[in-house]
């Protein structure tokens, strides 16, 4: 039998353990400030941690120069989310927040770089542009508790002291949403823009047209959406964006330093257009082969490469000119994507050259999928690689979207339900995405597509996009020599709570020891095709 003294000691020890456990649980729940280093993603180029934390006071003052005035709204949003007060004052050294945009820093930081310092006197962010200031603030956002993402307030906010000098490796850090086969609403696209911004992604490519649907309103050709907007892939969602919605999305994205790139896929993948305007077909519909469907029947299948514009008819180019002209007039970014993939036609190269010329005529830069490199392209034309099988001219700029690294409609893991495996039979794991390394000086960046034949709900889109898009973001931002997968997964693990608070139905990659239960992030695959 244990002595009474021993029993008391055991009881005291158990009480202490329970107390520490409860305290730890409370701290985890309240996310109170700790001296732990924040898990910054993408990993900055230069980080110097210093001792201690800066305690955010109840009353804060943002001191800014004129160039940084527009950027103050993001600090206001961040601080007000904590429940603390903030005021604005133009000048220098006049508050505990210092925001300074100085174009003379361009040589050091580039267009998107920033300096962030957290010290005993407060927070100081410098950049050469608004984009750089925005990215500095997004880095700082990751120093704050994840609970601010859902509106929780905190009595104490401690920011780990640090000095960061950072800029991206690539100018093009992209995500592609295929809303043609199965539609994603403007609300979902807005949410996706917000999530991209947190991780410093800056290009959103919208695949707007395909055999299964046409998703953007054109005033000169209203039937494209009146008819083509009603179709979708099997079990997918129909619908379309009005021009006003498209403009609103561009404005929303631009405020977050994201450019929307519209794609009108030509000269193949055009059944929705042919159904809407049958006069675009060749005689006897010989440009629809094999005839999986013929107008006015709609198409909801998965097959590709069986439709094309009538390339021997000069009137086809009137249509192409009209479409590109109207699209250029409502597109604020400098790029228009003309597709150009998965088609064999003797007039294909001629079409790409003419379509690229039309894009240039309306003062935009043309982008085409890898097959477009078969044509004689202008120096400004950008080629988007997805197989790496086609030779590309020495003077072309390249976006890498290799299917084996970046096609996120493939499974997160082997044999994931409702995913493809044609490019990589094992699926495309988080580590596979992260393992990409550029091998060509012509590459200006990367982009990860999600094709939507099997992605027919918002939850399923979340599952395919996240967290692999976070790996894409780091691959696009952080130089190859600074990237290590284990270090990345350790930092990513600490983002579980933030993803939960953002209510992203992300896939809980087994490569990551997540710091959250995932209750808000659980997605159960209950949909059938």
N, C-alpha and C positions, 0 to 999 in steps of 0.2 A: 504494500500500500504506500502511495506517495505521501510525503509529509505535508502538513498544512502550508509551510513556507513555500514548498515546491509548487503546490497547487496555486497559491497566490501569484507566484512568479509567472507561471504558465498563463494564468488569467490576464495578468498585466501585459504579458507579451502578446497574447491574442488580441487584447483591446487595442494595443498600439498598432498591430498589423492591420486591424479593421479600420482604425482611424486613418492610417496612411492610405489604405485602399480607397476609402470613401473620399478622402481628400484628393487622391489622384483621379478618381472618377469625376469629382466635381470640377477639377481643373480641366480634364478632358472635355467635359460637357460645356464648361464656360469658355474654354480655349483661352484662359488667362495667359498673359505674356510670360514667356520663359526666355532663358538665355540661349536656347537652341538656335542653330543657324537655320534660317528659312531655306526651304527647298525651292530654289529658283529654277524655273523652266521657261524658255531655253537657258542653258547654262551660259552666263556671260563670259566674255573673252578675258576680262581681268577682274578678279575679286580679291580684296584685301579686308579680311574681318579684323575688327579691333575689339578690345575688351568692353563689356558692358552693354547696356541698352539705353535708348532714349525714351523716357516716359512721355507719352503724348499728353499735353495739358488739356484742361477743360476748355480753355479759350485759345484759339489758334489764329494766326494772321498769315495770310499768303502775301508775300512781297514779290512783285513781278515787274518785269520790264514790258514795254508796249507790245513787243513781238510775242510775248507769252500770255497775253490777256486771254485769248480763247482757250488756252490750256488750263486755266484756273478752274474751269467747271469740273474737270475730272478729279482734281484734288478736293473740291467742295463735296462732290458726290461721295468720295472715299471717306472723308472725315465725318461728314454728316451721317454716314451709315453707321458710324461707331457711337452716335449719340452726343458727340461733342460739338462745340460751337466754332464757327470760323468766320473771319472777315477778310476783306481784300484791301490791299494798299499798293499802289504803283510806286516803284522806287527800287532802291538797293539797300540791303542790310536793314530792313525795316520790320522783320517778322521772323517767326521760327520756321517758316517755309520760304525758301528762296527759289524762284523759277526764273531762269534767264535763258533766252534764246539768242544766240550770237552766231550769225552766218560765218564769222571768221573761224569758227571751229570746224567748218566743213572738211578741211584738209585732214584734220585729226580724226573726226568722228563720222565723216560721210553724211549722207542725207538722212540716215535713220539711226545714227548712233547717239549716245547720251553719256553723261557722267552723273552718278548718283553718290551723294555722301550723306551719311547719317552720323551725327556727332552729338556732343553734349549741348550744342547750341541749336540743334534742329535738323531739318532736312533741306538739302541743297541739290537741285537738279539743273544741269546745263545741257544744252544741245545746240545744233546748228539750224534746226528746223522744228516745226510743230510735230512732224512725225517722230523725230527723235525724242522730243519731250513726252509725247504720248507713250512711247515705249518705256521710257524711264519710269513713268507713273505706273505702267502695267507691272514692271518689275517690283516697284514699291508695294503695289497691291498684294503681292504674294508674301509680304512681310506681315500683313494684317491677318487676324483670325479668319478662318474660312466662313464663320457665321455671318460676316458682313454681307456675304453674297445673297443671303436670304432675309436680310433686314434685322438681324439680331444686334443689340447694342451691348457695349462692354464698359465696365467701370474703369478698367485699366488696360492700356495698350502700350506695350513695351516693344520698341523697334530695335532690333540688333544693330549695333554700330558697324558701319562698313564703308568702304570706298570701292566703287565700281566704275570701270571704263569699258564701254561695250558698243559693239556695232555688228551688223549681220555679215555673214559670209556671202549670202546670195541676195540679190535684189528681188527675186521672184520666189515667194514662199506660199504655195497655193493649195487650195482645196477645190475639188470639182463636184458639183451636185448634178446628177442626171435627173432633171425634173420632167423629161419628155416621156419616158416610158411609164413612170408612175409619178404623179404630181406631188410636190411639196409646197405647202402654202407660204404666203408671204410672211406669216407669223413664224413659221419654222425657220425660214431663211434668215429672218431678223435674229432669232436666237442663235443660229449658227454663226452669224457675223459676230455677235457678242463673244461667243466662245473662241472663235478664231483670234479676235483682238487680244484676249487675255494672254494668248501664247504667241503673239507677234506675227501671226500670219497676215499676208497683205494682198492676196489675189484670190478672188472667188469667181471661178469659171462656172457658168450656168449653161449646161447642155439643154437647149430650149426646144429642139425639134428632132424628131426621128420618125420611124415608120409608125410607131404606136401613138404619137400625139404631137400637137403643135401648141406651144405654151406661152406665146407672146403675141399680143394684139398688134395687128398692122392695119392702119386705117384704109389703105388702098386695097387691101385684100381681106375684108372682114370675115370671109368664109373660112380662112385658115384657123380661126379660133371657134367660129360658130359651128363648124363641122369637125375640124381636126382637133379642137379642144375637148371634144366629147369622148374621144377614145382613150384607151390606156392598155397597158399590158394586162394579161389575165390576172384578175383579183386586185389590180392596181387602181389608182385614183386618177380620175380625169380632172380637168380644170385648166385655167390659164391665168397669166398675169395681164392686167390691163397696162396700158402705157403709163398711166399715172402711178400704178403700184410699182412698176419697174423703176420709174424716176425716183419714187420715195425710197426704194431699197438702195439705189445708188447713192442718194444723199445720206442715208443712214450709215452705209458702209464707208463713205468718204470721211465722215466725221470720225471714224475709227481707223482711218488710214488704210482702208481696204478698197481696192478697185474691182468692180464687177466686169468680167469679160463675158459678153454674150456669144454663144455659138449657134449659128444656123448651119446645120450639117448639110453639105452639098458636095458633089452632085448625087451621092447615094443617100440611103436612109431617108427617103422623101415620101413615103407612102401617104402620110397624113396630108401633105400638100397636094399630092396627086388626087386624093379623094376629095379634097375641098375644091380643087380647080382641075377637073378632068381634062381640060384643054391643054394642060401642061404635058399630057401623055403623048407619046408617039402614036402613029396610026396603028390600030389594032392592039394598043397597049403593049407593044413589043419591048418597051423599056421596063416592064414588070415581068421579070422572069427569074425563077419559076413563079407562076401565078398563084401565090399563096392566098391572095385575095385580090379582087378587082373592084374599082369604084362602081357603085357607091358603098360597097361593104367596108366596114371598119376592120382594123386588124389588131389582134391582141396577143399575137404569138411572140416567140423569142428569137426567131431566125433573123439573120442580118444578111446584107449584101445581095438582095434580090430586087431592089428597086433603084431607079435612077431617073434624073431629069432627062428629057429628050435632047441629047447633046447635038444632034444633027439639025435641030430646028433653031434658027437665029432668034426666034421669039423667046426662047428660053432665057436668053441673055437680057431681054427686056425685063423679065420677071426678076432675075438675079439683081440687076441694077436697081430696080424699084425697091427690093427688099433691103439691100445694103444701104441705099440712100436713106430710107426711112429709119433704119436701125442706127445709122451714123448720127442722124439728127437728134435722136433721143438718148444716145449713149455718151456719157460724160468722160469715160476713160478713153485712152488712146488706141485700144485694141479691139478688133473684131475677129472672131474665130470662124473660119469657113468650113471646118470639118475636114472632109476629103478622105475619109478612111474607108477601108473594106469595099473597094469597088474595082472592077476590071472593065475598062471600056477603051476602045482605040482613041477616043477623043478626050480621055481623062486629063492628060497633061495639058492640052490646049485649054481645057476648062479651068484648071487651077491657075494657069498663067493669066487668063482673062479675069477670073474672079478676084485674084490678088490685085490686078490692076484697077479694078472697080473700087476695091477697098481703099487703095491709095488715092484714087480720084476724089474720094470723099474724106480725105485727110485723116485716115485711120491707118493703123499698122495691122497687117494681116497675120494671122496664125493659122496653121494647118497641122493635122495629124501627120505622122511620120511619112505616110505614102506620098504626101505632097512634094517631098524632096525629089521625086522622079521628074518633076517639071523644072523648067528654067525659072528660078525664083529671083525676085529682087533682093538686094542686100538687106532690106529692112524686114523681109518676111521671116517669121519665127517658126521653127519646126518643133513639134512636140513629139518626142520619141516615146513609143510604148513597147516596141519589140527589139529595137536595135539591129534590125536585119537589113535596113535600107541605107545605102550610102548617102551622106549629106554633104553638100558642097562646103568647102573650107571656110567660106565667108558667111555662113548662116549662123544665126544665134539659135540655141537649142534650149528647150525646157524638157527635163527628164521626168517622164511618168512611166518608167518601165513597169510593165504589169507584174513582174516577179517581185518587185519591191513595194509598189504603190497602189495596186488595184484593190481597194478596200472592200469591194463586193465579194472578194474571196474570204474564206473563213478566218476568223481569229486563231482558230486551232484546227487540227486535222478533223475533217468530216463534220464541221459545224453545220447544223441544219440550215437549209435554205441559203446556201452560199455556193459560189462557183469554185472550181479547182482546175479549170482548163489550162491556166498559165502556170500555176504552181500546185501540184497535187496534194501537197502537205498543208495547204493554206498559207496565209501570210501572217506570221506571228509578229508580235511587237519587236522581237529581236531581229527578224528579217527586215522589217521596215528600217530599223535603226542601223542595220549593217550597210546600207547604201553608202558608197563613196564616189564622188565625182571623178571621172577619168578623162575629161575633155575640157579644154580651156574655152570652148564655145558655149558651154552650159552656163546659162544665166540664173538657173534655179530649178526647183522641183515642184511637182504638183501631184496630189493624190486623188484620183477619181473614185467615186462611188457610183457605179452603174446600177440602174434601179429595176432591172427585170425581176429580181427577187426581193428588192427592198421596197416593200409596199405599205409601210407604216412609219410614223415618226419614231416609234420606239426601236424599230428595226434599223432605221437610219442611224440613230444614236449608237446602237450596239456596234455597227460596222465602222462608224467614224471614230469613236472614242474608246480607249485612249490612244489608238494608233495615230490619230491626227496630232497628238501631242509629240509623238516620236517624229513625225514629219516636220513639225514646227522646229524641233531642236536640230534635226538634220539640216534644215534650211538656214538656221541662224548661226549655229555654233560650228567653228572650224573643226575639221575632221580630227586633227591632232589632239584636240581637247575632249573628244567624245569617248566615253567608256560606258558600255551597256550596263554593267553592274551599278556604277554610280548613278546612271540615269534611272534605273528601276528603284533605287533607294530614294531618290528625290521624288519620283513619280508616286511612290507608295504614300508619301505625305500629302499628296493631292487628292486622295480618296475622299476626305471630308469635304473639300472644296467642290469636287464634282458632284457629291451628294447634295450639297447646299444649292448648287446650280440646277439640281433635278435632272441631270443627264443620266439617261438609262444606259450607262456605259458597260462594256464587257469587262468583267473582272479577271483580267489576264492572269493566268497562273504563274507567270514570270515575276509577279509583283506581290510583295507582302503588304497589302493595303492597310492603311491606318483607320479604316472605317468598316462599319457593318455592311455598307452598301444598301441599306434599306430603301433609300430613295433611288438608288441606281440599279435596282434589280429589274431585269427584263426577262420575262418568261416567254419563250417562243411558242405561242399558241395559235399562230396564224398558219393556214395551209394554202398551198398554191392550187 
